[in-house]
Amino acid sequence: MHILYENRQINNTYNTKFLRLIIDSSLSWKAHTDELTAKLNKACYATRLVKPSMSSEVFRIIYFSYIYSITSYDIILGR
């Protein structure tokens, strides 16, 4: 299918990102969950490295600012 806008062709894409939510052409969650999993893996690895050297209160602050912010934002959009 060829779609033109102001004499320019609009290309078909497999997925797009809108408000950190990845929407793909088949309307599945696979691309979004893959990216979310990668973000959370990095966050868990980073917090696991620094956890032994800090108090539980500092660790709680890091958790809520880093991991919780990723999951809570994506859960709100996923509803």
QUIVEN-V464376 format. One record per backbone hydrogen bond with DSSP energy under -1.0 kcal/mol. NH is the residue of the N-H (numbers start at 1). CO is the residue of the C=O. If there is no record, write none. Layout:
nh=NH co=CO
nh=NH co=CO
//
This chain:
nh=5 co=8
nh=8 co=5
nh=10 co=3
nh=16 co=23
nh=18 co=21
nh=21 co=18
nh=23 co=16
nh=25 co=14
nh=27 co=24
nh=33 co=29
nh=34 co=30
nh=35 co=31
nh=36 co=32
nh=37 co=33
nh=38 co=34
nh=39 co=35
nh=40 co=36
nh=41 co=37
nh=42 co=38
nh=43 co=39
nh=44 co=40
nh=45 co=41
nh=46 co=42
nh=47 co=43
nh=48 co=44
nh=49 co=45
nh=50 co=46
nh=51 co=47
nh=53 co=50
nh=54 co=51
nh=59 co=55
nh=60 co=56
nh=61 co=57
nh=62 co=58
nh=63 co=59
nh=64 co=60
nh=65 co=61
nh=66 co=62
nh=68 co=63
nh=71 co=67
nh=72 co=68
nh=73 co=69
nh=74 co=70
nh=75 co=71
nh=76 co=72
nh=77 co=73
nh=78 co=74
//
